[in-house]
Amino acid sequence: MKRVVAVLATVALLASIGTGVLVWQLSRNHSPELPEISAFSHGELTRVGPYRFCQVFNPTDCVVPGVQGELHVDARHPVQLSVPQEISRAPWVLLRAYEDDDVVEIVPPHTRLAVTIPTQDPHHGRLTGIAVQLPTWVRDEAGNEFPVPHAEWSVQTVWPDDDQAARDEPR
């Protein structure tokens, strides 16, 4: 009987040590998940994490994955942009880059999780990209305050003739 209890105690001890090592191994290099945005148009969806993500109170402490999404678009179908609640809880900036000009919109907190973006604008041309930014107010040495993005997500648009031009280029 003592032998069975000793074996069970040894098994329990080894299992506890193994579980502790496994938890340590899984959590030691695990970085927190960063929010993703999504963009949808004409049956295609792209989800993308941040291009750059810095701490709000320490804007020099950054993670720069350099990720940029890509979405195939055409003139007939708008882009449906969605942001998660982690982004929408704060004021965020929507930058729509068109061929001839950029359109910048500040979105107040808790107001929108999705935006419809036309791919063609009569005044600005074709949509070339979308960026979502989370601004932080900073002060320079002269005391001037201004917003600086501490996080940014980016989606580049690809037009059908861009695909054809890429295929036609000599390699």
Secondary structure, DSSP 8 states (H G I E B T S, - for coil): -HHHHHHHHHHHHHHHHHHHHHHHHHHHT-------EEEEETTEEEEE--SEEE-SS-TTSEE-----EEEE--SSS-EEEE--HHHHTS-EEEEEEESS-EEEEEE-TTS-SEEEE-SEETTTEEEEEEEEEEEEEEE-TT--EEEEEEEEEEEEEE-HHHHHHHHHS--
